[in-house]
Amino acid sequence: MPMRLSGEAYDQMLSPMEAPFDPEDEFDQGFTVSPLMGEGYSRSLELREGLEIRIEDHRLWNGIQVEVPESKAWLNYHFHLSGQHQDRSTEVDNNQFALYGSGFSPSHLMIAPSNCDPLLEVHINMHPDFFRSFVGNRQGELPTELRSLVRPSDQLQYTRVGTISPTIQRLLWQILRCPYQGTIKRMFLEGKALEVSALVLEEETAIQKGQSAPLKIEGEERDRIHRAREILIQQLDHPPSIVELAQQVGLNSRALKEGFRQQFGKPAFAYLHEYRLEQARQLLESEEMKVSEVAQAIGFANRSHFAEAFRKKFGVNPKDYQMQRRKLFVS
């Protein structure tokens, strides 16, 4: 059975390595995975202010589910050379990557399934200001095709999943097998990180310009996508993954993801999140359930996470909302 941890508990499962990867670099930190969780390491390299690389190389005994708190996210290029993960808006498999823009990242559950391959991941994280310094003009304005990657902290971050090209794969292995230490290592890794980022942005620009045409969804496929929506709202407390949902309605994952966004204006799990909160509001108005019961009914295992999401959506805590409605009804 997968191990479920809060973000803080997950951090406590990582212990600083006795022998660092690079004794000459205090910003190159290695952590050993707790034997309770698996085996392997996590490595964090701060190359300069606003640019970081993180490497995850470990095998999990039984999979893991991590409760990730809401945050004001940096841009993140998240590459899977091996292993899978699922989160609020993406499902990434072997030899795939997820591109996350900056902006608001709601609290969510990150899942690495128990049957997945060993995890080998490379993350490249960029602060929006660092990103603008390379991509923007003198005034910091970004090209039209890349503006969705940098959003205000109160707007939901942009996400997309893609396939790792052979060229990017070669660069990632050069990062993993970097032969240098100290200053030369930092220069080498920064160059590789920027080169990888450039290739991802080249692909993103082509997609936004329409050079990679979106799928055309019509007829029977449209009916399957609407069926997928019905399955999601019927299983609020335990929704299937994107892959499972696609299999249930007879579509591939890409057709489901793009079709759902075309039909309903947002990704499937962003739609589900909004639907859950609207259902919660209606249940609270009925006054027949406690807040904890409402949270459980719509699929929030953690009451505090439910309260945060409800407050973000409606501007008030769920308990206060219920009391306000009760007073309004009485008066």
N, C-alpha and C positions, 0 to 999 in steps of 0.2 A: 504494500500500500504506500502511495507517495507520502513523503514527509511534508507537512504543512508548517510554514514558519512565517512569523512577522519579518519585516525588513530588518529590524534590529536584531532579532534572533538569528537571522541568516548571517549577518555580519559577525556575530559571536561564534559562528561555526568556522570562521577563518582565523588562523593563528599566524602571526608574523614568522617568516622563515628564519631559522637560526643562521643560515649562510645566505646572504643576499645575492641576487643575480649579478649585481655590479657594485662592489664595495666603494667604487669611486663616485657613485651617483646617489645622493641621498633622496632624490625624487623618483628613484626606481625601486618600488616596494613589492616584495613577494609575500604571498600568504598561502599557507598549507590548508587544504580542506580537512575538516574534522573527519576522523574515521567513522563517526556515527552517520555521516552523510554519504561518504564515498572516499575517493582518493584522487590526488592531483593537486593543482595549484591555481591561484589567481594572481596576476601580475598587473600592477598599475604604474604607468610611466607618464609623469607630467613633463612634456617636452619644452613647453614655454607657457606663459600665462595665456590661457584660453585654448590650449591644444593638448589633448591627452590621448594615450593609447592604453587600452586594457585588454589583456589576454586571459582567456579562461580555458584551461586544459584539465579536464577531470572526468572521471567516471562516477556516476551516481548509482548507489546500490538499488534504490527503489523509486527513483524519480523524485521530484520536488515541486512544491507549490509555494511561492513566495508572495506574501501580501505587500505589494509595492505602494507606498504612500503617494499622495498627490504631490506634484512638484512643478517648478518652473524649469522646464527642460532645456538643455542645450541641443544643438544639432548632434545627431548620433548616426554613424554608419555602422551597422551591426551585421557582421559577416559570420556565417556558419560554414566552416569547412567540414564539420561533422556534427551530427546531433540535431535535435529539433527543439523549438520552443513555441509556446502560444501565449499571447497576452491580450490586452483589451482590444486591439485593432489589427494585429498581425498574427500570421502563423507561418513560421520559417522552418524550412527543412534543410537537409544536406545540400551543400553547394548553392544556397540561396542567401540573400541579404535583405535586411529591412532598413529603409531610410526613414529616420524620424526627424522632422523639423523641430525648431525651437517653439516654445509656447507653453500652454497649460497641458500637463499630463495628469489626468484624474487618477485617483487610487484604483488599483486593479490587481488582479491575480496573474502572476507570471508562472506558467506551467512548463516544466520539462518532464515529459511522460516517462513512466517506469520502463517502457520497452524501447527507449530511444538509444541511438548509438552513443559512444563516448562524446562528450562535448569538447569541441575545439573551436573557439570563437575569437575573433579579433574585433574590437570596438575602437572606432576613432571618434572622439568627442570634440566638438568645437563650440566655443562661446559665440553667440551671434555677432559680437563686435569683431572678433577674430575673423569670422566668415566674411563680414562686410569688407574688412581690410584687404582681402584678396579678390573678392568677386564684385564689390561695389565700385562706383565711380568716385571721384574726389569728394562728393557730397555724401558718400555712403549709400547711395541709391543702388538697388539691385536690378539686374535685368528682369524684364517682365516675367520671363519663364521661370525664374527662381524665387520670386517674391513670396510664394506660398511656404517656402522653407523657413522664413523668419516671421513669426507672428507674435503679437503682444502676449504677455503672460496670462491674460484672461481669455485668450482664444485657444481652442483645441488644436494641438499640434498636427501637422501634416504627416501622413504615413504612406509608405508604398513598399511592396515586396518585389524583388527582382532576382534574376539568376546571376550568379558570379561568373563572369566571363573568364576564359583562359588567361587573358592578360592580367586581370585583377587577381586571379588565383596565384599567379606567379609572384606578383608583388607582395601578397599576403604571406607567402612562404618565405620571401626574403626578409620580411619583418620578423617572422617567427625564428628564423635561423641567423639573425644578425650576428656577425662574427666580432663586432667591435665592443669596446668599453669606453666609458667616460664621454668626453666631448665629441669624439668622432662618432660614437654610437648615436648620440642625440641628433647630430647633423644628418646621419644616414637615415634614422627612423623618421625624422621630420620630413625629409625629402620623399620617402616612400609613402607616408601618410597623405601628403598633399597630392602626390601622383595618383593614388587610389581615389581620393576625393574628386580630382579632376575628371576621372573616367566615369564616376557615378553621375557627376553633374552634367557631363556631356550627354549621357543617356537621358537624364531627367529633362534637359533642354529639348531634346528631340521629341520626347513624349508630349511635353507641354505645347510644342509647336504643331503637334498633330502629325508628325512624321511617323509616329507609331500609332496607327489608327485604333481607336477604341472598338471593342467588340460590338457588333450590331445585335441587339436583343429583340426578338420578336416571336410571335406565335406561341408554340409549345414551350420554348425556353422561358418566355415571360410568365406563363402559367406555373412553371417549376419554381421560379423565383418567388412568386406569390405564395406558393406552397411552403417554401423555406421560411418565409415570414411567419406563416401560421404555426409551423413547428416551433420556432423560437418563442413566440408568445404563449404557446401551450406548455412550454417547459421553462418557465421563468426561473424556477428554483435550481434547475440543473440543465442548462442548455448544452447542446452538442457543440463540438468544435467545428470550425469552418470545413475541415476535411470530412468529418462525419456528416455534417449537414449536406455538403455537396453530394456525398454518396447516397444519402437518403432520397434526394430529389432527382438524382440522375444527371448531374452536371459536373464539370470539372471545377476546381477551386477558382481558377481565374474567371470563368464565366459567371460563377455565383457572386464573386466579389464585385466585379465590374457591373454586372446586371443589377445587383442589389442597390449599388450606389446610383445607377441610372434611374431605377424605378422609385426609390424612396429617398433619394437625395443625400444619403450618408452611408458609411459602411455598416454591415449587418450588426456588429456588436455595439457601435455607437447608437444605432437605432434601438437596439434592445435596452441599452442603458436609459435612454430617454423614455421608452415605453414603461420600463420598470418604475421609474420615478413618478410618472403620471398615474400608474396603477396604485402606487403607495399613497399618493395624495387622495385618491378616491376612497381607498380603504380607511385612511385616517378620518375622513369626513363621515364615514359610516358609524364611527365610534364603537364598533363592535369588537375591535381588536386592540391589543396593546401595541406600543411602538415596536417592541422586540418581536412580536408575532407578525407584524406587517413586514419588518425587515426580512424575516425568515421566509415569508410567503412569496416575496418577489426575488429571492435568491441572494440576499446579502447575509453571509455567515457572520459578519462582524457588525454589531450594532453601531459602533462609532464610525465605521466607514459609511454605513447607510446615512447616519446623521450628517456627515460631511457632504455627501453627494446631494442629499435633499436640500441642505442649506445653500449649496452652490447653485442649485436649480431654482429654488423658490425664495431664497433670501431669509429663511427662518428655520429654526430647528423643528423636527417633526413633532415633538411633544408640544412645543409652543403653538404650532399650527393647529394641532388637534384641540388644544384648549381654547384658542381663538374662535374656532368654528363652533365649539360647544357654547361659548358665551353668546355668539351671534344668534344661535338657534334659540337659546333660552330667552334672550331679550326680544 
